[in-house]
Amino acid sequence: MDKLVIDDPVARRTWVVDAGFLRSHHRCIYGEGCQGIGAERAPELAQGCCSVGAQLVDEDDVATVVRSFVRVRPAHMQYHAEARRDGFLVAADDGSTATRLVDGACIFLNRPGFEGGAGCALHLAALEAGERPLDWKPNVCWQVPIRLEHSTDDHGHVISRLREWKRRDWGDGGDGFHWWCTEAPEAYTADEPVYRTSRDEIVELIGTEIYDLMVRLLERPTPVPLPVRRR
């Protein structure tokens, strides 16, 4: 990994940034060749990584989804009636909360042909409201393909790693994915690098101060080695 290390002695934290991925031109290609994360190639289903329910990380995450659903109209959401009737959240196997599955994918996923548009109903409703989709969606849905993880050493110093979300981050289930976007060359076609196109998401994860410092370091000119003069 092409690493960028930022030490913050006041906060007793070190940021380790996957500079290679953040400088890359990766983008989500949902509906533009994304093959999905099922066991077989299935771009025609347009499920992306929504063929599994979104696992919610805490009560704040649950509250975000509930608050967002209240603002979603049937015109935004193909399975709005089902969500009103039977709910849109379920208990996951590990005791956490997840979005419910309907017909083999997340209840918030509009399928191809839906008049309101294919894709995440929360995302579409947020855009229509002129708001950021990341403020409406489960954490995992707006963070992927960027991952932030923390560890603490024996002295209480925190190591925070900002990197690409890899197949292994899904646990054992990731081994069964037919396709994963950060491994796919066809997903590296954005006009600008990830640290620019995903600015809002990265700032939400690490804060404006560290983001601005990270950008300055990422954009430093690469030193050109001087020629060796021989006598």
C-alpha positions, 0 to 999 in steps of 0.5 A: 500500500502506498501509505501517507502517515499523519501524526497528531501528538495532541490527540495521541493518534496516527492516521495511516492513509491509503494514498494509492487508492485515494489518488486513484480514479475509482468510482461507483459504476452502479448501473454502468457495468457493476456485476453485483456481489452475488455468487454469479455475474448479474449486471442485469439485476442492478443490485450492486452491493444492495443484495444484502441488507445494510447492517446498522452500526448503532442506535444513531444509525438506526435513527437515521434510517427511521428518520429518512423513511418518514420523508420517503414517498411512494414515488421514491420507493418501490416497496414503500407499501411493504415497508409501511405494512411489515417494517423495513428493519430486522434483527440480524443474526448477531443481534444488530439491526439490518434493513429487511430483504425483499425479493432477494435484495434490500427493501430500499433498492428500487429495481430496474423499470421502477418509475421513480428510478432504479437504485437506493430509494433513500439516495433518490429521495435525498437528492430530490430534497436537495440534501446529501445522500450520506445524511439519509443512508445507513453508514455502511452504504455511504462509506463503501468503498472507503473504510476507516478502522481504529486500533489502540496500542499498549500505550493508548495511542490510536492508529486510524487507517483510512483505506479502500474497502476490500473483499475481506472486510465483508468477512467470510461472505466476501469470498463468495462474491463473484465481483468486487468493485475495488478489484475491477479495472473498469471501475477506475474511470472517474475524472477526478481522484477519490479524495476529491470525488468523495470529499464529503464522505471522507470529511465525515469520517476524519474531519475537515482539519485532517482532510485538508492536511491530507489533501496538501500532502497528497498533492505535493509535487513528487521530488525529481531525483537529480542526476548523478554527476560522475568525475 
